Amino acid sequence: MTDHRQRLLEVAQAEGRLTSVVGAVFDRYGPVWAGAAGEVPAGLHGQYRIGSITKTMTAALVLQARDAGLLALDDTLGQHLGDVGYAEATLRQLLAHTSGMQSEPVGDWWERTRGTDVATLLARNDGSGRIGPPGEHHYSNLGYALLGEVVARAWGLPWRRLVADRLLTPLGMRRTSYLPRPQAQPGWSVHPFTGVRVHEPLTDTRAMAPAGQLWSTLEDLVVWGQVLAGARPDVLEPASLAEMQTPVTEEYGLGLRQAVHAGGTLVGHTGSMPGFLAALLVDPHSGIGTAVLTNATTGVDQLELAVSLIEGAPDDSGGWPQPWVPTVSVPALVDGVPGTWFWGNTAFEARWHNEGLDLRPLAPGAGAERFTLVSGALRGVAGYHRGETMTVHRDGSGRASHLECATFVYTPTPYDPGVPVPGGHPRR
């Protein structure tokens, strides 16, 4: 089983072009398996940004405040924040994403720019962005920022202090923090065609922090997963946890996402911030769960990977994949080739990947090709064009105008297969 799970990580790293990915499976007693693939200089102890998994902690703070008599879930925002936009929305609706408010705050792209303060956030979001009636599911990051301010005022402490004092410290989650610490993994974005990676911005989201600010490690997420499995009633009362786990809509309870798999229903959350993807899911009945962290903006369905790690099903597809290695530079011969090309009306994606050019159809019906540099030429090593040479034709400015291999002509835009292509041949 361990080998099957490790292979899942290796495949995710290779196919998703992930700089690193780590995963763990646990139960109410602790971790039962952990693994990693890619560049993991800090091993399993490196921090990753966990994105919206932060929301589960914000939701727990709301339930704690309710249990302490500081608020009620059917209170409105206006009762706690005064005359603000969406003042009529209830805390219960915000927790379940059923308030009808828009998904994102008015203003700059909050995940990629320095955040605003609470006063600015409240002033900008006056309720005019409503997208639907109360009770209709619509995921809202803005709603969780407002919930963070509600609990901050209820307890009389900033949200980040509440997270530390009421959750992280009692649970011994010493490697979870508001900002990254030394040895934290950098966030990466990978060019879709060249494979060259660039750093994603490191931002303090400030007023939006309750929606997705925190950084954590695999070890600490296992601890939080155990809380969501009911192993720590001293932190979250069993009745309150059960309330969070109970579906309000098909997709969400109170702060917890619902996911269906072969063994039943999982609760938890996924996370996404520039440079990072994450998932934390647990079966509330058995207590078995999983955590996944990767430092890539895109490249893997973290929910699907997490569910696969729990199930640990054998993969009969063959050997282990070649690890993905980031591109440092694209060779001169291939300059301008990575991108989208057409053979007639059939679209292909040309990707420079692990020192080779992959030509993949964007729709079913044609096989994938791979070329590598051999003696200064692009030679087919897999697929229909195996053994053939791909010629890159260039115009007077040096731009790649079309590709040709064994009379197959690939152009930057679709063409009529029966009409001659400038500099090439018609496809018969």
C-alpha positions, 0 to 999 in steps of 0.5 A: 500500500505504501508503494502505491501511495508513493507512486501517486505522489510521483505521478502527480509531480511528473505529470503536473510539473510540481516542484514538490508535493507531500502527502500523509494519511492519518487516523485519530491516533496519528499519521499512518503513512507519509511521503514526498516527491520532487524538491523537498529540501526541508523534508516533510517539515517544510511549510506550505501555504494552505489557502482556504484550509484556513477557513476551517479554523476561522469557522472553528473560532466562530463555533467556539465563540458561539459555545462561549455565549459571545454570539449566535449563528443566526445573528446578522453581520449588522449585529456585530459589525454595524451598518455595513454591506450585507448587514442582513446576512447571518453568520450561519449563511456566511459559514455555509456560503449561502449568504448570496454575496459575491465571491471576491472583495471589491478592489485589487486581486487580493491573493496577489497584492498587499491586502487592505485593512478592515475599515477599507474592506468594509467600506468597499463592499457595500452589498451591491455585489450580491449575486443571488438570494440567501440560501443559494450556494455561492462560494465567498472568500469575502464572507470569511474575511467578514467572519474573521472580523466578527470573531475578532470583535467578539473576543476582543483580539485580532483574528491572527492572535485568536488562531494562535491562542485558541487553536495552534498553541493548545494543539501544539501546532508550532509550525503553523504561522501567519507568515512563512518561516525559514525553510518554507517552500517558495511558491512557483508558477510554471509556464504552460508550454516552456516549463520555465517556472517563476516565483509567485508573489508572497503577500500578506492579505491582511483583512482577507487573512481569515479566508486563506492566509496561513502557512503550515506543514504536513505534520501540523495539518495531520493534527488539525485533521484529527481535530476535524475527526473528533479527536480533540474535544477540548478544542472543539466540542463534539456537538459543535463539530458535528454541526460543522460536519452536517451538510447545509448544501450538497457541497458544504456544511458550516465551514467544511467542504463535503466530498464523496468517495467510495468509502462514504463522505469526507469533510475538510477543505481544499486550498489554493493561493498563488504558488500553492495547492493543498487539501485536508480531508477526513472521514468523520466516522472512521477518523481516517484522513489525508493531507496534501501540500504542493507548491504549484499554482496549477497542475494537480486536482488536490481533492482527487489526489487526496481521495486517492491517497486515502483509498490507496488503490493499486495502479496497474498502469506500469512503472514509475514516471520520470520526475519532472525537472524545471526548464532552465532555458529553451534551446535555440532550435526550439525557440518560439515552438512551445505553444498551440499548433494546428494540423488542419483543424486539429489542435495540438499543444507543443510543450518543452518537457524534460529536455524534449518536445511533446506534441499532444492533441487537445482533443481525442483522436490523435496520438501524442508525439515526443521529439528530442534533440539528436545531433542538432535536430528534433528527432521523433522518439515516441508516437507516430513520428518515431524516427522522423525529423521535425523541421522548424520553418522560420520567417524573415524575422526568425519567428517559427512560422510552421512545423513540418514532419514527414509531410505533416504540416503544423501551423499557428492557426487552423488551415484547410487541409486541402489548401497548400500552406505557405512554405509547406505542403497540403495534407492529402 
